[in-house]
Amino acid sequence: MKVGLVVPQFGMNSTKENLITFIRLAEKEGFESLWVYDRMFYPLNPQQPYPGTPNKREWPEYFQNVLDPLTTLAFIAANTTKANLGTCIIDMIFHNPITLAKEFTTIDILSQGRMICGLGIGWSKDEYLAANIPYEKRGERANEILQAMIKIWTDDSVEFSGNFYKIPKSIINPKPVQRPHPKILLGGFSPKTFERMVKYADGYIGALAGSFEYFTNSIKMFNDSIEKSSKSRKDFDLTILTYPYLFTSSSENDWAPMCGTIDEIGSDLSKLKSFGVDRVILAINAEENYNVNKTIELVKELKKFCQ
């Protein structure tokens, strides 16, 4: 099972110095990929609770300080040579498909073919409001964005006419280094996500943010969708984002996956491997007491359980 890391992009200690030190150490230690995620802002009075916390209106505090994902990824591309570079995820609905496709293409070229495009449709009504995009029919918009981006990446002469997006017949170059295009991973938790994946994408990017019971339901939808298609499991990449949190003793945690002692977190990583996960992403945000060297030492220990 491959192991990727979320870079220090979220939280009060998301600094240039921490970012450079982190990515250089991560590449030196042989981690397969480096990842960023997407958050537009931190609403003070959100319309919806944070997912997984139905009665909690406050979002995680580290959302208050966020580096832009694609700009950060371009910086990482310039300061690394081996690690793959991914988004887990970009809310594609808030972007124009031409602009987004060109940004991914540029990073793929500058990194010499290391880009992985993790995409989702978002969930925050506040972010939809700020983006001036209707919350309704977001799945239909996502389908058109994916179709348009694939055309931009692969067609010599690009033309697209949908209900939401239109591209007049045009030349849109350069093309990505990776052919036919960088790998597309889709995030989400509904059956529609997996239907979209088998039509337009190369895999799924999920999150182990709740119980294993909830997680196994996503894995079942992933496998069932592939079985219903004409494709095989080997055609799809299964990547899972996790949030390891270290406790000094097992008595401090009795329910949450990826929380506990090194061995307890390692046991959860072994479970993911047994589910057929191809890649695990370890996310430790740059909060108040964040330390790059200690973080790298922790993920090095966890990496042993993935081999």
C-alpha positions in Angstrom: 0.0 0.0 0.0 1.5 3.3 -1.1 1.7 6.1 1.5 1.2 9.8 0.8 1.3 12.8 3.1 -0.8 16.0 3.4 1.7 18.9 3.5 1.5 21.7 6.1 -1.0 23.8 4.2 -3.8 24.0 6.9 -3.4 25.7 10.3 -1.5 28.5 11.9 1.9 26.9 11.3 1.4 26.6 7.5 4.6 28.6 6.7 7.0 28.6 3.8 9.7 27.3 6.1 7.7 24.4 7.4 6.5 23.5 3.9 10.0 23.4 2.4 11.4 21.4 5.3 8.5 19.0 5.2 8.5 18.2 1.5 12.3 17.7 1.4 12.2 15.3 4.4 9.2 13.5 2.9 10.9 13.0 -0.4 14.1 11.9 1.3 12.2 9.3 3.3 10.6 7.9 0.1 6.9 8.8 0.6 5.1 8.2 -2.6 3.0 11.4 -2.9 2.4 14.8 -1.4 -1.2 16.2 -1.1 -3.1 19.4 -0.6 -6.8 20.1 0.1 -9.3 22.8 -0.6 -11.1 25.2 1.7 -12.5 28.5 0.5 -13.0 30.2 4.0 -14.1 29.7 7.6 -17.7 30.8 8.0 -18.5 32.3 11.4 -22.2 31.3 11.2 -22.3 28.3 8.8 -25.6 27.2 7.3 -24.6 23.5 7.9 -22.7 21.7 10.6 -19.3 20.2 9.7 -19.8 16.7 8.2 -19.8 13.9 10.8 -20.7 16.3 13.6 -24.5 16.9 13.2 -24.8 19.1 16.3 -21.6 21.0 16.0 -21.8 24.3 14.1 -18.1 25.2 14.5 -15.8 24.1 11.8 -12.2 22.9 12.7 -10.1 25.9 13.8 -7.3 25.1 11.3 -9.7 26.1 8.5 -9.1 29.7 9.5 -5.6 29.7 7.9 -5.3 27.9 4.6 -2.8 28.2 1.7 -4.3 28.0 -1.8 -4.0 24.4 -2.9 -2.9 24.7 -6.6 -0.5 27.5 -6.0 1.0 25.5 -3.1 1.2 22.4 -5.4 3.0 24.4 -8.1 5.5 25.5 -5.4 6.0 21.9 -4.3 6.6 20.8 -7.9 9.4 23.3 -8.2 11.0 22.0 -4.9 10.7 18.2 -5.4 11.7 15.7 -8.1 10.2 12.3 -7.3 7.0 12.4 -5.3 3.6 12.4 -7.0 1.5 15.6 -6.3 -2.2 15.4 -5.6 -5.3 17.2 -4.5 -7.5 15.6 -1.9 -9.7 17.3 -3.1 -10.4 20.3 -5.2 -14.1 21.4 -5.3 -14.4 21.5 -9.1 -17.8 23.2 -9.1 -16.2 26.5 -8.0 -13.9 26.6 -11.0 -14.2 27.1 -14.7 -13.3 23.8 -16.5 -10.8 25.5 -18.8 -9.0 27.3 -16.1 -8.9 24.3 -13.8 -7.7 22.0 -16.6 -5.0 24.4 -17.5 -3.8 24.7 -13.9 -3.6 20.9 -13.6 -1.8 20.8 -17.0 0.7 23.4 -15.9 1.6 21.5 -12.7 1.8 18.3 -14.6 4.3 19.9 -17.0 6.3 21.6 -14.3 6.5 18.4 -12.3 7.3 16.3 -15.4 4.2 14.2 -15.1 3.6 13.8 -11.3 0.0 15.3 -11.1 -2.9 13.4 -9.6 -6.3 15.2 -9.8 -8.5 14.6 -6.9 -11.9 16.2 -7.5 -15.2 16.6 -5.6 -18.3 18.7 -5.7 -18.2 20.2 -2.2 -20.9 20.3 0.4 -20.9 23.7 2.0 -23.8 25.9 1.1 -21.8 28.9 2.3 -19.0 28.2 -0.3 -21.6 27.7 -3.0 -23.1 31.1 -2.1 -19.7 32.8 -2.2 -18.9 31.1 -5.6 -22.2 32.3 -7.0 -23.0 28.7 -8.0 -26.5 27.2 -7.4 -26.4 24.3 -4.9 -29.0 22.4 -7.0 -27.9 20.2 -9.9 -24.3 20.2 -8.8 -23.9 16.6 -9.8 -24.9 17.5 -13.4 -22.4 20.4 -13.4 -19.7 18.0 -12.2 -20.4 15.6 -15.1 -20.0 18.4 -17.6 -16.8 19.7 -16.0 -15.2 16.3 -16.2 -16.3 15.8 -19.8 -14.9 19.3 -20.7 -11.6 18.8 -18.9 -11.0 15.5 -20.6 -11.6 17.1 -24.0 -9.2 19.9 -23.1 -6.6 17.5 -22.2 -7.0 15.1 -25.1 -8.5 16.8 -28.2 -6.4 18.8 -30.7 -9.5 20.9 -31.5 -11.6 21.4 -28.4 -15.4 22.0 -28.6 -18.0 21.5 -25.9 -21.6 22.4 -25.6 -23.4 21.5 -22.4 -26.3 22.9 -20.3 -23.9 24.7 -17.9 -20.5 25.1 -19.8 -19.7 25.8 -23.4 -16.3 26.0 -25.2 -16.3 27.4 -28.8 -14.1 25.4 -31.2 -10.6 26.2 -30.0 -7.0 25.1 -29.6 -6.1 24.7 -26.0 -2.5 23.9 -25.5 -0.2 22.6 -24.1 -1.3 19.2 -23.2 -0.3 17.3 -20.0 2.8 15.2 -19.9 0.8 12.2 -18.8 -1.3 10.6 -21.5 -4.1 10.5 -22.1 -4.3 12.8 -19.1 -3.4 12.9 -15.3 -5.2 10.4 -13.2 -8.6 11.6 -12.0 -9.8 10.5 -8.6 -13.3 11.4 -7.4 -14.3 12.1 -3.8 -17.7 11.8 -2.3 -20.0 9.4 -0.4 -23.1 9.0 -2.5 -23.8 6.3 -5.1 -23.7 9.1 -7.7 -20.0 9.6 -7.0 -19.2 6.0 -7.9 -21.4 6.1 -11.0 -19.5 9.2 -12.1 -16.2 7.5 -11.3 -16.7 4.6 -13.6 -17.8 6.9 -16.4 -15.1 9.6 -16.2 -12.4 8.9 -13.7 -9.6 6.5 -12.7 -10.4 5.9 -9.1 -11.9 7.0 -5.8 -10.5 9.1 -3.0 -12.4 8.6 0.2 -11.8 9.5 3.8 -11.7 7.4 7.0 -13.3 10.1 9.1 -15.9 8.1 10.9 -16.4 4.5 12.0 -15.1 1.5 10.0 -18.7 0.4 9.5 -19.4 3.6 7.6 -16.2 3.3 5.7 -16.9 -0.3 4.6 -20.2 1.0 3.0 -18.1 3.3 0.8 -15.9 0.4 -0.2 -18.9 -1.7 -1.0 -20.3 1.0 -3.3 -16.9 1.4 -4.9 -16.6 -2.4 -5.7 -20.3 -2.7 -6.7 -20.0 0.2 -9.2 -17.0 -1.4 -10.9 -18.8 -4.8 -11.1 -21.7 -3.2 -12.8 -19.5 -1.6 -15.4 -17.5 -3.2 -18.2 -14.2 -2.4 -16.4 -12.2 -4.3 -13.8 -10.9 -3.4 -10.4 -7.4 -3.1 -11.7 -8.5 -0.1 -13.8 -9.2 1.9 -10.6 -7.1 3.5 -7.9 -8.5 3.3 -4.3 -7.0 6.1 -2.2 -8.1 6.9 1.4 -7.4 10.0 3.3 -6.8 9.5 7.1 -6.2 11.7 10.1 -3.9 10.0 12.5 -3.9 11.3 16.1 -1.4 9.9 18.6 -2.3 9.2 22.2 0.2 8.0 24.8 -2.1 5.2 26.0 -5.0 3.2 24.5 -7.3 4.3 27.4 -7.6 7.8 25.9 -9.5 6.6 22.8 -12.0 3.8 22.5 -13.9 4.5 19.2 -12.2 6.6 16.5 -10.2 5.0 13.8 -6.6 6.2 13.3 -6.5 7.5 16.9 -4.5 5.9 19.7 -1.1 4.5 20.2 1.3 3.8 17.3 0.3 0.1 17.3 -3.4 0.9 17.4 -3.1 3.3 14.5 -1.0 0.7 12.7 -3.7 -1.9 13.2 -6.2 0.5 11.5 -3.7 0.9 8.6 -3.4 -2.9 8.3 -7.2 -3.0 8.1 -7.2 -0.5 5.2 -4.6 -2.7 3.4 -6.9 -5.7 3.9 -9.7 -3.8 2.3 -7.7 -3.5 -0.9 -6.7 0.2 -0.5 -4.0 1.1 -3.0 -2.9 4.3 -1.3 -3.3 5.8 2.2 -2.8 9.6 2.8 -1.8 10.6 6.3 -3.0 14.1 7.2 -1.6 16.0 10.2 -2.5 19.7 10.0 -0.1 22.5 11.0 -1.9 23.5 14.2 -0.6 25.3 17.3 2.1 22.7 18.5 3.0 21.5 15.0 6.6 20.3 14.6 7.8 19.2 11.2 10.5 16.8 12.4 8.2 15.1 15.0 5.5 14.8 12.3 7.9 13.1 9.9 9.1 10.7 12.6 5.5 9.8 13.4 4.5 9.1 9.7 7.7 7.1 9.2 6.6 4.8 12.1 3.2 4.5 10.6 4.5 3.8 7.1 6.0 0.5 8.4 2.4 -0.9 8.8 1.6 -0.2 5.2 4.4 -2.3 3.6 
